[in-house]
Amino acid sequence: MASYVVLERRPAAGRRIETELVRDEFSYLALIFPLVWLLWYRLWFAAIVLLLVSVGIGMIGEYLAPGPAMFVAGLVVSFFVALEGSAWRIAKFRRLGYLETGAGVAPSLSEAEIRWFAGSGAPPQKPAPVTGHKVATPPPLPAADHPDMVFGFAGER
C-alpha cells in the first residue's frame, strides 16, 4: 500500500475546492527516466538543475574518471530524484497556495480518492462540552475498515 498526501486549495467564492493527492514514495520511473519524470510533473526548475548537474558530471568525468564512475554518478543523481521527487511535487503545490489537509494509505490513486472523498463529506465531530467537574468522554473510535492495516498516519480516516 502507498501513502498519499492530500493538498487542498480554497479558491475565491463560487468555485469548488481544488484537491490534489500526491503519492509519497520512491518512484521507479523517476529512477529510470528522471528528466522525463520531472518534465511530466512540470517541475521545471528541478529539470533545469538536473540537466546542469548531468552536464557538469559529464564534463568532470571526461577528465577525472571516465567509465564506470560516470555511470555510478549518474545513477546517484537519478536515485536522488526518485527519492525526493514526491517532496518536490508537494512543495510545488504549497507554492501554488495548496494546504496539506491530510494523508491516507491506499493501494492505488483511485482508491485513495474514494477513501478521502467518502470520509470528508461527513461533518466533523465536536467533542462534548465539559460541564462542572465532570470530564466528558470522547466518542468511541470506529472499527477498522481494513484489518490488514497495522500502522497508519495520524490524519488517516
N, C-alpha and C positions, 0 to 999 in steps of 0.2 A: 504494500500500500504506500502511496505517496502522500506527502503533506502539501497542502495548498494554503497560500496566504491570500486573504480576501481584502481587497482595497476598494473603497467607495469614494466617489466624488459627488457632492451635492451641488448641482448647478443652480442657476437662477430659478426663480419661481416659475411654475408652469411646465417644467421639464422633469423627466424622470431621473432618478438616481442612477449614475453610471457605476457599474460593478465590474471589477476585473479579478480573476482568480489566477494566481501565478504559482506554478508547480515549483516547490522549493526543494530541489535535489540535484544531484550530479547529472549532467546532460551528456549522453554518449555522442549525440550528433554534434555538440559543440566541441567534443574532443577530436572527432574525425574531420569536421569542416568548421573550424572556429570562425573564419571570416564570413562565410555564408550564413552561419547561425546568427552572428551579430547583425548582419545586414537584414536578415529576415525579421528580427525583432526590433529593427530600427534603432539600434544602439550605435549611432553614427560616430560619436566621439571615441568609444571603445574600439570600433573598427579601424579608425584612423590610427589610434595608438598601437593597435595590433600590427597594422601594416608597417609603421615606423620601427617598432621593435623587431619585426621579422627582417626588414631590410638591414637594420643595424646588426642583428645576429649574423646575417648572411655576409655582410661586409667584413665584420670582425673574423668570422670563420674562414674566410679566404686566406687570411694572413696567419692566424694563430693555430687553428685546429680544424683543418678540413676533414671530412669523412664522418665517422660515427658520432663525434662530439657535436656536430651540427644537427644531426638527427635528434639527439638527446635534448639539445637546447630548444629545438622546435617543438618537441614533444612536451617539454616542461611548460612552455608558453600555452600550448593547446590545453594541457591539463589545468592550468590556472583559469583559463576561460571557461572550461567545463565546470569547475568548482564554483566560480564566482559569478557566472552568467545570470543566474536567477536573482542574486542580490542586486546586480546592476539593473535588471528589469524592474525590481521593486523600487529601487532608488529613482528610476526614470518616472515611474508613476507618482511617487511622492513629489517630485519636482513639478509635475503637472497638476498638483493640487489634490491628489487622492490621499485618503487617510486609511491607515490599516485598521480594519474593524474586526478582524477575527482570523481564525485559522481552522483548518479541518483536515481530516485524513480520509482518503477515498482511493479506490483502485484506478479511477480514471477522471478526466476533467468533467465529463458529463455527469458522472455520479457525484462529484464534489459540488457541482452546480445544483443538482437536485437536492442534495442534503442541505446546502446553505439556504436556498430559497424556500424550502419547505419549513425550515426551522425559523427563518427570520420573519415569517408572516405573522407569527403569534405575538401578542403584546407581551412586553417584558413583565415578569412577576415582581411585585413590590413586596418587600418584607413587611410583616405585620408590625404595627406601631407598638412601641414599648409603653405600657401603662403602669404607673406606680412603681413598685419594687419587683414586679414580675418581669421576667425576661421572655420575650416571645421566641418560640422555637421556629427555626426555618422550615419551610415545606420539605418533605422528603424528596430525595433525588429520584429522577425517573429511572426505570430499569434500563440496562444497557441495550442499545439497539443491535449491537453486533457482539456476540460473545467471544469472537476470535480476537477482538481488540484488547490488548492488555494495557498498553500505555497510550497516552494521547496528549493533546495540548490543553492548556488551561482554558482557552476560549472555545473548545470543541463542544458541540451540542450533542 
